[in-house]
Amino acid sequence: ANLVWTIGKRRRAEGGFIGSSIILDQIAKKGGDRRRVGLIVEGAPARGHSKVLSVDGEEIGEITSGVPAPSLGKNIAMAYVRKGFNKKDTELKVKVRNRIQNAKVVKMPFVPANYHKL
């Protein structure tokens, strides 16, 4: 989920912390094998643990959270999907209550911030 900034430079260089072998390996490979994406889902809102499918029907990920977005007039969700399926405008499918629904990868945040720093 691109959280490299949470590990100090010295700790990344030295390692030795719990889970360092896995985390440092993922950093060296430019991340793990999954990417966090935003989705616009047609039909019923996708809920956590719903399966994300490729257009071919292959399971490629899982929804982490999903809700109706009144300000957008659409249903939105976040999911972890395999690398290669995380590009903007990629068409996907989501299995919600045993029904397959269309979904599209979108850029996050879903609603741009309209505030100004003082």
N, C-alpha and C positions, 0 to 999 in steps of 0.2 A: 504494500500500500504506500510505498515511497516514504518511509519514515526514517530514513538514514540520518536525518538531522537530529534525531533523538539520542543518537549514540555519539559521544564526544570523539574528537579526532584521535586523541591519545588512546582511548579504549579500542577504537577501530584498528589502530596500529599494533597495540600490544595484545589484544584479545584477553583471554583468561577469565572472562565473565561467564555466567551460566548461559548456555546456549550459543556461545560465541562461535563454535565450529560451524553450526548450521547458518547462523546469521551472516557471518563473514563470507561464507561460501555464496550465499544469495546475493550479497553486495557485489562480490567479484563477478557474478554472472549477470549483473544489472537487474536484480530482482528474482523472485521465485518464478514458478510456472503459471501463476495466476495474476490477473489484473483486476482492480476495482473499477467498475464502470457505472454510469448512470443510464437508466432505461426509461423510455416512454412506452407504456404497455397499453395496448388496446383491450377493451372489454373490462372485466372485473380486475380490481387491483391485485397485483401479485403480493403475496405475503412471504414472510421469512421462511426459508427452507424450500420454497418452490424451485423446481428444476428449470435451468436455462438450457435450451436446445439450439443446435445449429439449424439452418433451414433444411438440412438433410435429416434431421431428427436425432442426431448424435448428442448425448448429454455432455455439455461443456462447462457447466457451472451451476451456481446456486444463488438465489436471491438472499440478501442479508436483511433487507427491510423494504417495505413498499406501502404506499399510502395514496389516497386520492389527493390531488393538489388543486384546491379550489381556485387559487390565484392563476393557475395555468389552464384550468378546465380539462385536465388530463390526469391519468394515473401514472405515478412515477415510482421508480424502485432503484435500489443500488444492488449490485451483484458482484460476485467474483467469478470471472470467466477465464478460460485458458488464453494464453498469449495468442495473438493473431486474430482474436475475435473482439478486441478492445478498441478498434478504430471507430471514429465518429461516423454515424450513418450506416453502420453495419446492421443488416437485418437479422434478427434472431427470433426464436420462439420461446414462450414461457408456458410451462404446464401449471395451470391454476385449477384446482379442484377437478382434476382428470380431464380438463379441456385444454387444448393447445391454442394459445393466443399469440398474435404478432407483437413483436417488440422491436425497438430501434435504439441503438446506442447513441447517447447524446452527451454533450459536454456538461460537466458540473462546474459550478453550482447551477441548479436548474433555473433559478431566478437570479439575475445579476443584482449585486448590491447597489442600492441607490443612496448611499450615505457618503458624506465627505468628512475627512479627518480635519479637525480644527488645528 
